[in-house]
């Protein structure tokens, strides 16, 4: 199990920055962004200080679950080029310390969010942490190629938590934001795994290209893209998004589906990956289509949420076909 | 790592950095709880029936 493999003798003394790295700051920044969008879209009244503390709690909660993930997955991380430099597999932080940090920050973030906003939001944050650290990390990731499909719920919940923090309720539009991130996750991660499948195979992680093969993964990316792109248009019909959102969703969705089609028709992931470096963007020519979809998926989701955020901050008019 | 003096200095420096970060984290947490209490208490006092 991870606990035994995760505790190599420390190679260098742990710096405070190593503990910050355990919290995956880049993922935390994405969580902050989507949670903030949920809070702003809720159109409720909230003291800005409490709002800032709520965002901080959600970010720290995400960081805590990341630390728990790094504690448990140290054995896997040590085998993959992309992750072997992380603090625990590199030996800079002991596994037990990463576990203690994750557990402590989980408790602090959930309790403080409950005190600051309401216990629905705090309960959702607790659920998200448990779902990511226990259901995804300890169970799904090592047992099924559907790991990132189901596990994607943890990454999709921050806007719902943000919404609940403001209003104390979770209406349809909040779940719509969740559904968009949930449907975005499979094509996004499988595009990445198409050109890093050698790493996952080495680590024994049953990612879709390793278990079902590259051709099946490309097909599933295409099918999920056909679900995801139309789903992105729905907020424009429910009054959540306005005209500019509709334009961004339609245009970006078209590009997304086109890129997914190119991946479907490509041979991405068919051959072994000959990369010698750790760069996610340095891939062999055959996997270029997968890399393009991976890169655009990040840009598209960011644009969608940034547009929603801007529209609600500017109180832009919406379509409101049905509520 | 061959020089024990240098290694020890590294460890001391790293430990000091961790201690300062931990202290800062705790101070920030205490301030947050204090501020949140003030804001929430203030709102409840303002909303009370007179």
Interface residues (C-beta under 8 A of the other chain):
Chain A: X12 X13 X14 X15 X16 X19 X47 X49 X50 X53 X56 X108 X112 X115 X116
Chain B: X10 X11 X13 X14 X15 X17 X18 X20 X21 X22 X29 X32 X33 X35 X36 X37 X39 X40 X43
